[in-house]
Amino acid sequence: MAISRLIIEHFRNLTAVDLEFDHGFNFLVGNNGSGKTSLLEALFYLAHGRSFKSAVANRIISYDKPHFTLHGKIQEQQHHWSVGLQKPRQGNTQIKINGEDAAKLSELAQLLPMQVITPEGLTLLNGGPSYRRAFLDWGLFHHHNTFYSAWSNLNRLLKQRNSALQQVRSYAELKIWDVELVKTAYQVSQWRAAYAEALRPDIEQTCKLFLPELEISLGFYQGWDKQTDYADLLQQNFERDRALGYTFSGPQKADFRFKANGLPVEDVLSRGQLKLLMCSLRLAQGEHLMQQKNRHCIFLIDDFASELDQYKRALLAERLQQNGSQVFVTAITQDQLKQMQPENHRTFSVENGNIRLL
């Protein structure tokens, strides 16, 4: 899977962009604030219909413009797709795939598996459980065709239950909502647990490569005690949930926890080690998808040189070359990319929103 061409109009500080990319490595070189990260953000937006930086679309649309537009050409072996996305200041995002209207943003995400490695991405390790649930759910979305519908149904049921908690006085009034919730909760939790276990060998192997001095272990927590029946738990906790106004226990509290030498990683690892661990997780997950589904991820790596020494940069570059994925990397200078330049690549200069091929 590769994005062979990208056209951008009115996206942040980028001027009119029309670029053709290498199917392997693409390097974006420029000073801070030049527009490098904005190009990565546009690529991510094309794949997900949202930003990895801002939830407010009006901050992304260029000043005094009514909308931004993205258009991409996608290639996978002998298959080709044309994808277009337009986001107005008011109204819904418009999406077209091969000239036809796409009904859901999930159609974009399914078409373009993408991993993002940014300085802010350390929240995967030192942020709340929601970041690690999203990590698991990304993999399940691409591995199980029915996961997205089950995940969406789970969120809908929880929202309905939380709303009902504000109105009911006895559990008997709420029980009808819980029958379907329990069934869906178990299905999603079983998928998450099985995927976490399947991913374990890939994560452990990759961590040994990048962090050989540490023993990294992982564990999945489903959101409630695994020895407790979820239906019974919902009934037992009804009064507490009603007082809180939301469902306290369940798959919405699931977590994927990591330890280094038996201790929580966020407590013992340096920022540089956390970045290496985060890179290991993203890399292992992308390679797992390739091995299981024969689908390549696209990797977006922002501020590549930050907190990685030359040896680790070369190690990451070697693994990315071996798995054959398309990669986009930002750096301030070309010197920072010396350990990461394969024979076939393209380098772009970014300056004040202008991008040109070197």
N, C-alpha and C positions, 0 to 999 in steps of 0.2 A: 504494500500500500504506500503510495507516494502522492504528494501534491506537486504536479509538474508545472503549474502556472497559477499565479495569484494576481488578481486585479483589485485594487482598493481605491475607494473614493470617500473622502470626507471622514476619515477615521483618525481621531486625535490630531496630532501635529503632522501626520504624514501627508505629503503632497500626492498628486495622482501617481499611483504605483501600478506598474505592469511588469511582473518579474517571472522569469522561468528558472526553476530550481533543479539542482542535481538530485537524483534519486537516492544519493548517499548523503554526503555531508554538505551543509550550507552554513557559511560563517558570516556573521553580521558584526562589523567592526566600527566602533565610533565612540565618542565621548558620552558621558552620562547625560541623559536628557536629549540625546540626538534623535531618538525614535526607534532604537533597537528593540526594546521591550514591547513597544507598540506594535511592531510587526509580529512578534510572537503572540501578542494578545489577539491580533486580527486572525492569525492562523487558528488559535484556540476557539475564537468566536465562530469561525466558519465550521468548526467541528462540533460545537456544543450549543450554539445559539446564545451564549452568555460569555462573560469575561471571567478571567481568573484574578482580576484586580479590583473591579468595581461592579457593584450591583446596580448602579445608576447609569442608564444608557445615555442620558443627556450629557454626562461628563465625557462620554466617548465620542459623540458626534462633534465634528469640527464646528468651531464658533460660527454662528449665523447661518448654518446649513440645516435643511429640514430633516435630513436622514444621512446615514452612511450606508454604503453598498460594498459587499464583498462578492467576488466571483472566483471560483476555483476550478481547475481541471485536475481530476483525480485519476490515477492509473494503478491497476493491480494486475500484473501479468498481462493477459490479453484483453482485460476489461477496462472500460473507460467510463467516467461519469463527469457530468458538468453540474456544478453546484452553485447556486446563487442565493444570497441572503441580503435583505434590506431591512434596516431597523429605523423607523421614523421616531421623531420626538414624541408623537402621540400615536397610539394604536399598537397593533400587534406586529410582531416580526413576520416578514414575508419570506418564505423559503421555496425554492424550486430545485428539483433534482431531475436532471435531463429534460428540462423544460416543463415538467409537470409540478403542480403545487404539492408540497409535502404537508401532510396533516399535523405531524408532531415533530418537535425538536429531537426526539429520541431517534428519528430516522437519520439525522445527521451524525449523531454520536455512534450509531451502529455502523455507519459507513466509514468513519474515520477514528479508529482507536488511537488515543493520544495520551502520552505521559508528559507531565510538566515537572521540571526540576528548577526551582527558583529559590532565592534566599528566604522568601516568605514560606516556602514549602516545609520548613521545619515544624510547622504546626501539626504535621502528620505525627510527630513524636512528642512534642511538648505542649500541644493544644488539647482541646477536649476530645472525648470519645467520638463525636460526630465526624471528625476528620478521618479517623481510622475505620469507622463504619463506611464512609464514602469510599475508602480504599478497597475494602472488601466488595462493596456493591458494584464498583466499577468492573471488577473482574467477573462477577456473576452476571452482570448485564451483557458482557460479551461472550459468556460461556453458556448461558441458558436463555433460550428464546422466550420463555414464559416468565423469567424473573421480573422484568420491568413491570408487567401487569400485576404480578403479586405484590411487588414493592409499592406500587401506586395504590393498590387496594388496601394494603396495610396502613398507609398514611391517611387514606380517606376514612377508614374505620376508626382509627385513633382520634382523628379530628371530630368525628361524629360522637364518639364516646365522651370526649372531653366536653363537648358542647352539652351533651345530655346530663353530665354530672352537675351542671349548673341548675338543672331543672327538676330532677327526680328526688324523691324522698326515701325510697326503699330500693334495695338491690333488685327486687323482683321486677321493677320497672326498667332496669338496665340490662337484665340478663339476656334479653333477646339480642342486644348488640354484641354481647360477648361470645356468643356461639361461633359466629363467623370470624371474629377477631382472633379467638384462640386457634382455630384451624389455620388461618393465614400466618399467625405468629410462629407456629411450629414449623410451617413449611419454609418461611424465610430464614428462621434460625437454623434449621437443618442444612439448608443450602450454604449458609454462612460458615457453619462449623465444618462442613465437608470441604469447602473451598479453602478455608484457612489451613486445614490439615494437608490438602493436596499441594498447597503453595509452600508449606514448611521446608521441604528439602531444597527447593530452589533458593529460598531466602537464606537458609543456613549456609549453603554452598557459596553464595555470592558474598555473604558477610565475612566468611573466612578469607575470601580473596582481598576484600577492602579493609577489613579490621581483624587481622589475624591475631592480634594481641588480646582480643576479647572473645568471650563465649556468649553469643547472642542467643537467647531463648525467647519463645513467643507462646502466647496462650489466648484462646478465644473465650470471652465471657458473653453469654447469650442475652443478658439483661435481667435475669432472675436466677435463683438457685436451681441448678439442673435436676436436683432431687425433688423439687416441688412441682406439683401439677399447676400449670398456668391458670386453668379455669378456677381451681380452688383459691389460688393466690388473689385473683381479681375479686372474688367474692369476699375473702378475708380482709382485703385492703379497701373495701368499698368506702367505709366511713372516712378513712384517711384521704383517699382519692377525692372524695366529695369536698372535704375541707380544703384540700390543696387546689381543687378546680382542674386537675389533670391526672392522667394515669401515670402513677409513679414508676411502676415496674413493667418490663416488657422488652421486646426487640428494639424499641426506640432508645434503649439504654445500653445496647450491646457495645462491646469494646474488643479491640484486638491489641493486646498488651505486649510490650517488648521489655526484656530485661537484659542487662549486661553484667555478667558474672554474678547473677542472682539478684541484682538491684535494678529498680526502674531506670531506664536509660536517661530520662530527663534529669535525674538526680546526680548521675555520675559521669556522663560523657561531656567532653568539651564541645563547643559549637562546631569545630572542625570535624570531630568524630560523629556528631549528630548529622552533619551534612553527608558524610560518607555513608552512614546508615540509611539515610533517606534516599540517597542515590542507589544503594544496594536494593532497597525495597522496590523502587520504581523499575529498576533494571530487571530484577527477578520477576516481577509481575508481567512486564512486557514480554520477556522471553518465555514465560509460562504460557502466555496466550499463543505465541508463535508455535511452541511445541505441541500444544493441545488442539489448536484450531487452524494451524498453518496460516495465521494472519499476522502481519508485521505491524507493530506500533510505529507511530511517528513520535520522536522524542524532541521536546522543546527544552533547551537548557539555557537559562538566563544567568549572566554573570559567572561564566564557566570557571574563571580562575580563582574566584573568591573562596578562600579557606581550603583550597586543594593544592598540595605541593605538586611539583613537576612529575614525580613518580605516579601519584594517584591520578593525575590528569591523563597520563599515557595509558594507565591501566583501564580507565573508563573508556578512552577512545578505542582501545583494542577490543574491548567487549562489544562496543557498539558497532564496530566494523565487522566483527565476527557474526553478529546476528542479522546483518544485512538490512537494518532499518534505515529509514530516512531520518536525518538529524538536523536540527537547526540550533546553532550555538551563537550566543552573543559574547563579545569580549571588547575591552577598551582598546587594546593594541593587538597587532598581529603577532607580536612576540609571545603573547600569552597562549597562542594556538600552536606553537611549534611542536608540542607533543601530540597534537590532534589533527594532523593534516595528512590524510591518505592521498594516494595518487590521484584519485578522481574526486574533485570537490569544486565548489564555487565559493568565492569570497566577495561579499558586498560591503561597500563603504556606506555608512549612514551618517549624514550630517544635516542638522536642522530640518529633519523630516524628508530629506532627499536621499534616495537610495540608488546606487549605481553599482554595476558589476565591475570588479577590478580585473 
